[in-house]
Amino acid sequence: ILLMNRSDRNFEYGIQRDQIGNDTLNI
């Protein structure tokens, strides 16, 4: 369960990080 939760957090964080990176690139 911990590994799954950890993976979910990393996955969500990765998505947010990608979105932020795209936003900064667009700006």
C-alpha distances in whole Angstrom, upper triangle without the diagonal:
4,5,5,6,8,10,10,12,14,15,16,18,20,21,22,24,25,27,28,30,31,33,34,36,37,39
4,5,5,6,8,10,10,12,14,15,16,18,20,21,22,24,26,26,28,30,31,32,34,36,37
4,5,5,6,9,10,10,12,14,15,16,18,20,20,22,24,25,26,28,30,31,32,34,36
4,5,5,6,9,10,10,12,14,15,16,18,19,21,23,24,25,27,28,30,31,33,35
4,5,5,6,9,10,10,12,14,15,16,18,20,21,22,24,26,27,28,30,31,33
4,5,5,6,9,10,10,12,14,15,16,18,20,21,22,24,25,27,28,30,31
4,5,5,6,8,10,10,12,14,15,16,18,20,20,22,24,25,26,28,30
4,5,5,6,8,10,11,12,14,15,17,18,20,21,22,24,26,27,29
4,5,5,6,8,10,10,12,14,15,16,18,20,21,22,24,25,27
4,6,5,6,9,10,10,12,14,15,16,18,20,21,22,24,25
4,5,5,6,9,10,11,12,14,15,16,18,20,21,22,24
4,5,5,6,8,10,11,12,14,15,17,18,20,21,23
4,5,5,6,8,10,10,12,14,15,16,18,20,21
4,6,5,6,9,10,10,12,14,15,16,18,20
4,5,5,6,9,10,10,12,14,15,16,18
4,5,5,6,9,10,10,12,14,15,16
4,5,5,6,9,10,11,12,14,15
4,5,5,6,9,10,10,12,14
4,5,5,6,9,10,10,12
4,5,5,6,9,10,11
4,5,5,6,9,10
4,5,5,6,9
4,5,5,6
4,5,5
4,5
4
